[in-house]
Amino acid sequence: MTPMPSTTPLPPEPTATPGTSGASDASGTSGTSGPHISAPSGAPAPAATDAECLALTRSLRRRGALVLSVFAVVWAFAGASGVASSGAALAVEILAVPLTATAILLAYRKGAAPSPRLVDLPRNWARTVGVVNGVEVVAIFAVIAASNASGHPRIVPAAIALVVGLHFFPLARLYDQWQYKGTAVLLSVVGITGFVLLAAGAADETVRAVVGLASAAVLWASAYHVAVKG
């Protein structure tokens, strides 16, 4: 599985571009189109609409922080399996739990400051997110199958990290979350680093530890930034 926000289409709700207060009814339906702004120029926006926009923004970012931090644990445990010292591996696994719990608490805490800006979602964003996620899942299974069939299962961690990293590039725009661009770049670098280590003759355990722990760190950093900064 990969760290990403939920792809379940949300009920139709409007959104607004940064600094824009005017919005009208949403044109999005389940899996067809997302919130879209279509208010006449200069038309006043009712307070309820602004509240709905803020609620949608907060919901997307909270779920993003949740999923990122949960899959950071998955990567951390994968990386710990490659650590030579059993004590160090256990320490990583123990530390992973409170790190993720704290990120989730920060994202869902009551009284948190409002998001600094409202999301500006493109049309059909929910459907396109589903397509991106589907392609990612297929790519991961294809990588695993091809690696095992060719007798090179050791490349799986690096290949998956690269696939996950690349899929964050379109998600950054679809969720209007600029932090995901950084996530995309860093995870892609982690994947490429794994391939470099393999080419240099590093042990499978070393590659697994480096790729797993580095991927976990990237995902935790992204989760905390989304949870705190929005």
Backbone hydrogen bonds, N-H to C=O, Kabsch-Sander energy under -0.5 kcal/mol:
donor,donor_aa,acceptor,acceptor_aa,energy
4,M,2,T,-0.7
16,A,119,V,-0.8
20,T,17,T,-2.5
32,T,29,T,-2.4
33,S,29,T,-1.2
43,A,40,P,-2.1
49,T,46,P,-0.7
50,D,46,P,-1.5
51,A,47,A,-2.0
52,E,48,A,-2.1
53,C,49,T,-2.3
54,L,50,D,-2.3
55,A,51,A,-2.3
56,L,52,E,-2.4
57,T,53,C,-2.3
58,R,54,L,-2.6
59,S,55,A,-2.4
60,L,56,L,-2.4
61,R,57,T,-1.9
62,R,58,R,-2.6
63,R,59,S,-2.4
64,G,60,L,-1.9
65,A,61,R,-2.3
66,L,62,R,-2.2
67,V,63,R,-2.6
68,L,64,G,-2.5
69,S,65,A,-2.1
70,V,66,L,-2.1
71,F,67,V,-2.3
72,A,68,L,-1.2
73,V,69,S,-1.2
74,V,70,V,-1.2
75,W,71,F,-2.2
76,A,72,A,-2.4
77,F,73,V,-2.6
78,A,74,V,-2.0
79,G,75,W,-2.8
80,A,76,A,-2.6
81,S,77,F,-1.4
82,G,79,G,-1.6
83,V,80,A,-1.2
89,A,85,S,-2.3
90,L,86,S,-2.2
91,A,87,G,-2.1
92,V,88,A,-2.1
93,E,89,A,-2.0
94,I,90,L,-2.4
95,L,91,A,-2.5
96,A,92,V,-1.9
97,V,93,E,-0.8
97,V,94,I,-0.6
99,L,95,L,-1.7
100,T,96,A,-1.9
101,A,97,V,-2.6
102,T,98,P,-2.6
103,A,99,L,-1.7
104,I,100,T,-2.2
105,L,101,A,-2.4
106,L,102,T,-2.5
107,A,103,A,-1.8
108,Y,104,I,-2.1
109,R,105,L,-0.8
112,A,109,R,-0.9
121,L,119,V,-0.6
125,W,122,P,-1.2
128,T,124,N,-2.4
129,V,125,W,-2.5
130,G,126,A,-1.9
131,V,127,R,-1.8
132,V,128,T,-2.6
133,N,129,V,-2.7
134,G,130,G,-2.3
135,V,131,V,-2.6
136,E,132,V,-2.1
137,V,133,N,-2.5
138,V,134,G,-2.4
139,A,135,V,-2.5
140,I,136,E,-2.4
141,F,137,V,-2.4
142,A,138,V,-2.5
143,V,139,A,-2.5
144,I,140,I,-2.5
145,A,141,F,-2.6
146,A,142,A,-2.8
147,S,143,V,-2.5
148,N,144,I,-2.3
149,A,145,A,-2.6
150,S,146,A,-1.9
151,G,148,N,-0.9
152,H,147,S,-3.1
155,I,152,H,-1.6
156,V,153,P,-1.6
159,A,155,I,-2.6
160,I,156,V,-2.8
161,A,157,P,-2.2
162,L,158,A,-1.9
163,V,159,A,-2.3
164,V,160,I,-2.9
165,G,161,A,-2.4
166,L,162,L,-2.5
167,H,163,V,-1.9
168,F,164,V,-0.7
168,F,165,G,-1.0
169,F,166,L,-1.2
171,L,167,H,-1.1
172,A,168,F,-1.9
173,R,169,F,-0.8
173,R,170,P,-0.5
174,L,170,P,-2.4
175,Y,171,L,-2.5
176,D,173,R,-0.6
177,Q,172,A,-2.1
178,W,176,D,-0.5
180,Y,177,Q,-1.6
181,K,178,W,-1.7
182,G,178,W,-0.8
183,T,179,Q,-1.9
184,A,180,Y,-2.4
185,V,181,K,-2.4
186,L,182,G,-2.6
187,L,183,T,-2.5
188,S,184,A,-1.9
189,V,185,V,-2.2
190,V,186,L,-2.2
191,G,187,L,-2.4
192,I,188,S,-2.4
193,T,189,V,-2.6
194,G,190,V,-2.0
195,F,191,G,-1.7
196,V,192,I,-2.2
197,L,193,T,-2.5
198,L,194,G,-2.2
199,A,195,F,-2.4
200,A,196,V,-1.7
201,G,198,L,-1.4
202,A,197,L,-2.7
207,V,203,A,-2.2
208,R,204,D,-2.5
209,A,205,E,-2.4
210,V,206,T,-2.7
211,V,207,V,-2.8
212,G,208,R,-2.3
213,L,209,A,-2.4
214,A,210,V,-2.2
215,S,211,V,-2.2
216,A,212,G,-2.1
217,A,213,L,-2.1
218,V,214,A,-2.2
219,L,215,S,-2.3
220,W,216,A,-2.6
221,A,217,A,-2.5
222,S,218,V,-2.3
223,A,219,L,-2.6
224,Y,220,W,-2.8
225,H,221,A,-2.1
226,V,222,S,-2.5
227,A,223,A,-2.5
228,V,224,Y,-2.4
229,K,225,H,-2.6
230,G,225,H,-0.8
230,G,226,V,-0.9
